[in-house]
Amino acid sequence: MFRLVLFAALALAAATARAGPTASEVATLCADAEDAAHCGRLVEARQLARLAGIAARDGDELRVALYPSGTAVFRDRIGIDNVKTYALWDALSPINAVLLYVTDGERTGFLLVQRAGGRTTPLPAEPVLSPDRRYVVTADFCAEGCDNEIALWRVSREDVRKERAWRPGARWSDVTVEWQSPARLVVEHTPAGATARDRVELRLDDARWRNVP
């Protein structure tokens, strides 16, 4: 689920955030970061102050408070090889979830933690929650190692499950997605070979979606 990414992808993810770090904050915080994991920790330090009581850092352990009680512990794996780190990125309060930024070697991604029960769902890109709280949507696009698709994930109390996906017929870059209503998405992107950005509207009942088993 995790994808190769550059710092630019972090800023692109932040551009779609609602309560998470903004693109300008990521750029400022990570200006002198050594790598993606270091950038994640710098963002986390800011978010721990903003989201007091949601999570806490204890050395190489990130502790996420569950609801109504309990703690989920995520331990960084530090060493010469197979390094894996977790960092607090955002809180999706309407669905009682926490979003972690994860690095796994040279790959990065996100992990959605549902505080009621502690179930975790790896996501390839930062999710954007629908107005009715029924879905999150991700836009996973890059030059290499991505699915290059828009994906809908259905949210329930028990889990977050990938339900539908759509892939454009051409290469896209700089892709962002927003909800215009509970039934309609707007996807902004730069088509391959173009300099100007374009927009595509996707309704949830659009025939272009494919169901994911």
N, C-alpha and C positions, 0 to 999 in steps of 0.2 A: 504493500500500500504506500510505502514511503517513496519519495521521488528525489532525483538529483535536483539540486536547487542552488542558485546564487543569491547573494544578499538582495539583489534586485527583486527576487521573488518574494522575499520577506516584506519588502515595501509594498509590493502589489497586493499581497494578502492583507496587509494593514489597511489598504485603501478601501476594503469592503467591510471593515470591522465596524461594529456599532458601539460597543463599550471597550473594545480592545485598544491597543496602541494605534495611533494614527501613523500614516506613512512618514510624516515629518518627524514624529517622535522616534520611530525606528531608525531613520537616517541619522538623527542626532545622537541617540544612545549608542548606536553601533558604528559610529564613524571610525573608531579606533579598535574595534573588536578584532581579535585574532582569528576567529573562525565563527561558523554558524552557532556552535554550542555556546561560545562566549557571548555572542549576540543575544542568544536566548536568555542567558543568565542576567544580562544587563536589562533586558525588557522585563524579566521576572521581578527584579528588584523594584522597579516602578509599579508593577501591578500588585505586588504583595502589599504595598502601602495603600493602594487604591481599593483593593478588595480585602480589607482586613477581616479576619475570621474565616475566610474561605480556605486558605492554605497557609502553610508555614514551611520554611526551609531550615533543615538541620544538617549541615555539612553536605554530604552527597545524597541526602534523602529529601524528597519533596512530599509533604504530608497534606492530603486533601481531606477536609472535613466532610463526612457523609451526613445524610439526613434520614431519620431524626438523630442518629447517633452513629459513632464509629469513625474510622479513619482509613483511607486508602493510601498506601505508601508506595512511592515510585523511587527506586534506587538507581542512581546513575552508575553506569559501568565504566570505570576509568582504567585505562591501561594503554599500552602501546598499540594493541590491535583491538578490534571489536568494541570501540567506544560507543556508548549509548547514553544519551542524556535527556532529561525532562525539565521543562520550564513552564511555569504558569504563564498563560497568554491572555485568557479572557474568562469571564463568567457569563453564561447564558442563563440569567436568572429566570426568565419566563418558563423555561423547561427544567429548572433546577439542575443545571449541568455546568461543568467546568471544562475549559479547553486548555490542553497542554500542547506546547510546541516540543517536538521530539526530533533529536538528531540520532542517526544510526550509521556510524561511519561517515561517509560523504553524503548520505541521504537524509532528507528531512521530511517531516509530515506533521500531522496533528493527531491528537488523541482526545476524543470526547468522553468525559467521565460523568456518568449520571449519578448524582449524589444520593438518590434513593436506591440503595442497593449496591452502588459501586461498579456497575457494568461499564465496560470500556469499549469504544468503537474507534478503530483507526480510520482516519480520513486523509485523502491525498492532498487536500487544500483546505484553507480556512472556510468553515461553513457559514452560510448566511441564513438566519432563521426566518421562516415565513410569518406574515402578520397574524395568522390564525394558529401558529405554533404547531402545525401538523407536520411540517417538513423543514429540513435544512437542505440547501443546495450548495454544491461545490463546483468549481471550474478548475479542472486539472489539465493545464496546457503548458508544454515546454518543448524544447527542440529535441530532447532525447529522454526516454524513460518515463514518460507520462502516458495516461490513457487518452489524452486529448479529447475530453468529453465534458459535457455538463451532466451532472448526476443529481437525481432527487433521492433523498433519504427520508423515509417515513419515521416520524418520532412517536414512540409510545412510552408508557411508563416502564415497560419491560426492556425495551432495547431501541436502537436506532438502526434501521435496516435499509440498504440500498434497494430502491424499488424500480426506478426507471433511469435511462441514460439516453443522451443524444450526442452524436458526433457530426460535426460539419463536414462537408465534402472537400474542404480545402484546409490548408494549414493556417492556424491563427496564432497570434501572440498578444501579449498585454491584455488578457481577457479578464473582465470583471462582470459580475452578475448581481442584479438587484431585483427585489420583489416590487412590482408596481401595484399588485393586489394579491390576495390569497390565491388567485387563479392565473396570474400572469407574471412572467419574468421578462426582464430586458437585459440582453447580453451585449456589452460593448467590447469591441475587439479591433485588432489591426490585421486585415487579411494579408496573406503572404504576398510579398512584392509591392504592397501598398504603403503609402506614408500617412494617409488619412484614416482615422478610425471610423468604424461602421457600427450599426446597431441591428440586432435581431430580436424580435419579440417571440416568446414561446409561451403558449397557454398550456396549462396542465392537461388539457384534453387534446392537445395537438397530436396528430397522427404520426409525426416524425419521431416521437419517443419510442424506444424499444423497452419492453419489460425485461427486468433482470431476475432470473430464476432464484 
